[in-house]
Amino acid sequence: MNQQSNPVFTKKIFSRTAISSLFEFGPVIIFLISSQYVRIYESTMILMVATIISTIATYRIQKRIPYLALYMALITIIFGMLTIHFHEVKFIQMRDTLYDATCALTLLVGLRFNIKFLALAFNAVIPMSDRAWEKLTYLWIGYFIIVAVANEIARYMLTLQDWFVFKGIIVFVTVCFGFMSLFLSYEAQGKKDLTKG
């Protein structure tokens, strides 16, 4: 594919995607780094605060309610509080499984009713055709299911420190998958946008 038909890696779109990724994964990266210096419970508190700050910053930049970021902030606060209150690390680990599983389910339900939630959430960042958003949605449904299952396996089989390494790998893989899926799915937005129709 040439640059004209698939301009995912143009400076404008790349910078928008990079900024979105920074706000999405920034709190997790801070969480993973802090876990090397403080206890998991302090790291969880840091994750909660960083996620709230990231959500507010996303709202200020995008000038709209970031529903996906709000959902992540909500489950982070709930499972973070459970982790701190019960001193059980499984809760903050389960947060990722719940997030990925519910995202996959939400996207599936959306397709059933011809609603492309990814388009509603990110079309302002990366305008694409309705067909491109549908293709991207299928790719992300598959990915969310895979990482949800992988996180549950890792949670049961790995030590906490090894799980931190696993999380770091997942962050890197997710960013790479995000750009790859965009590259494979991209199609310029046409005059008829079914997501708004």
HELIX and SHEET records of a PDB file:
HELIX    1   1 PRO A    7  PHE A    9  5                                   3    
HELIX    2   2 LYS A   11  SER A   34  1                                  24    
HELIX    3   3 ILE A   40  GLN A   62  1                                  23    
HELIX    4   4 TYR A   67  PHE A   86  1                                  20    
HELIX    5   5 LYS A   90  ARG A  112  1                                  23    
HELIX    6   6 PHE A  117  PHE A  122  1                                   6    
HELIX    7   7 ASP A  130  MET A  157  1                                  28    
HELIX    8   8 LEU A  160  SER A  185  1                                  26    
END                                                                             
